[in-house]
Amino acid sequence: MRRLIFLLLAPLLATPTSLPATVKVGAERTQEYIPLTQNKRVGLVANHTSLVNGVHLLDTLRAHGVSVLRAYAPEHGFRGTMEAGANVAGYVDKKSGVEITSIYGASKKPSREQLSGVQLMIFDLQDVGVRFYTYLSTLHYVMESCAENGIPLIVLDRPNPNGRYVDGPILEPKYRSFIGMHPIPIAHGMTLGELALMINGEAWLKNGVRCELTVVTCENYSRAEAYQLPVKPSPNLPNMRSIYLYPSLCLFEGTTMSIGRGTDFPFQVLGHPSWREKQFSFKPRSINGVAKNPPHEKKTCYGVDLREVAIDTLLSQRELKLEYLIEAYRSIAKRGKFFTSFFSLLAGNNRLQKQVEQGMSAAQIRASWQPDLKKFRQQRKKYLLYEDF
């Protein structure tokens, strides 16, 4: 069973870099989901991005008299202060007194014991629209646990800031991991609400179970328009430039390159100690809660400063920028190792690495994706809640 709350779409009047004030995220449409919480003990999957007009969703729910039994913290923690990959520990939230249970530690799927007493689950996380951003994997496991334990789930939808295009290789089953669980491209052009419907509809949950799902949609959201996030979604995505570059630059996490972790501008630069023909340089350092041991810590990295690229230019690029990867490989691989074993998990296959190593151009590589992308675009149409581009 699934209940969907639909909306009439209206065009945004915002300029490409402005905050479209007319967009109302799912969490702000309290009249649509608060009535569903009556006389229910509620579980909440949320973090620092789960805001309702500037107020945390947990506080909003309690102010409406909702009985929040337990909250669940994804990667980066309930308050979004932990660096990528760091285990999240459980604790009691000082402000509300609500127990915070980690679902990013030894286990990333809520157990039956962790769901004990929960009669309804609410999920509200701000995604960035990229397959390897782990909030999507958290959604998958929450849906699976809810389905297995007979708990209805409400997903409060939020815009996809990279939702204006679909691009990249489709993940192959052999390379399934927590940074890629579904046969979708790197940039999928969908919101988490739409992906929740797709996970259900394509029977991607374990043993084909289905989650009882309600999606509370955004009002006035158009994926063709720019949407500026009110808060950074994770410590190393501090601004919209980093978010727009993330789909292309995160592939470098599977190389010996630095993408600026341990600087004041992560995911906005590229560098390596041996790339000395480049004039721009930076030196990564340890930053608590952001980058404890960044690649090439305390070493001078030479490379490319992408902060010089105009935001309008980034918005107009509706595809992965493979040229960054190809140029860096051709320069760095001459002097030593470039790719690591992590790269194929990010790419979702082992072909992309081979294509780069074989000297294929960005256009040739992108052309090889098109048959699969054509099938995916057709597949995703069934689950779209907002007008497509």
Buried (B, 14 or more C-beta within 10 A) or exposed (E): EBEEBEBEBEEBEBEEEEBBEBBBBBBBBBEBBBEBBEEBBBBBBBBBBBBBEEEBBBBBBBEBEBBBBBBBBBBBBBEBBBBBEBEBEBEEBEEBEBBBBBBBBEEBBBEEEBBEEBBBBBBBBBBBBBBBBBBBBBBBBBBBBBBBBEBBBBBBBBBBBBBBBBBBBBBBEEBBBBBBBBBBBBBBBBBBBBBBBBBBBBEBBEEEBBBBBBBBBBBBBBBEBBBBBEEBBBBBBBBBBBBBBBBBBBBBBBBBBBBBBBBEBBBBBBBBBBBEEBEBBBBBEEBEEBBBEBBBBEBEBBBBBBBEBEBEEBBEBEBBBBEBBBBBBEBBBEEEEBBBEBBBBBBBBBBBBEBBEEEBEBEEBBEEBEEBBEEBBEBBEEBBBBEBE
